[in-house]
Amino acid sequence: MYSRQWNFYNVIVAFREVFFVFLLLIPIVTSSQSLDSSPDNDAPSIHTGQRTLMEQCFRCHGDGMWRDIKTDRDGWLSVIYRMVGRGGKWTPEQITVMADYLTDTYPQRDKP
C-alpha cells in the first residue's frame, strides 16, 4: 500500500494541485451562471488582464506575489518582462492587459 509522507514539499504540491483544479472550475461556474442570468444583470465580469494573469502566471506563482508588490505601470512592466526573460511567452497585447490590470488593482503606494 502506498503511504505518502507529508513533508512541507508534499503539502505545497498538494495545495498547488487543489488550487489549479479550483482555477479550472472558475470558468465553468461563471459560464453556467452567465447562461442562467438575465441580460439585465450588471454583475462584473472578470477583467481580461486578470484572466490572462490566472491563465499564464498562476502556473508557477500564487496570487500573493501580486498582492505584495505595489508599483506603477513601469514597475509592473518590468516585472512582466523579467518573466519574459525567464521564458514567459506572451503577446504584446497580453502584456498590455496584464500591466493595465495590475496597475489598476495594485497601484503604487504613496511614500510616507
Stockholm file with secondary structure:
# STOCKHOLM 1.0

chainA/1-112         MYSRQWNFYNVIVAFREVFFVFLLLIPIVTSSQSLDSSPDNDAPSIHTGQRTLMEQCFRCHGDGMWRDIKTDRDGWLSVIYRMVGRGGKWTPEQITVMADYLTDTYPQRDKP
#=GR chainA/1-112 SS CCCCCCCHHHHHHHHHHHHHHHHHHHHHHHHHHHHHSCTTCCCCCCCHHHHHHHHHTTTTCCTHHHHHCCCCHHHHHHHHHHHHHTTCCCCHHHHHHHHHHHHHHSCCCCCC
#=GC SS_cons         CCCCCCCHHHHHHHHHHHHHHHHHHHHHHHHHHHHHSCTTCCCCCCCHHHHHHHHHTTTTCCTHHHHHCCCCHHHHHHHHHHHHHTTCCCCHHHHHHHHHHHHHHSCCCCCC
//
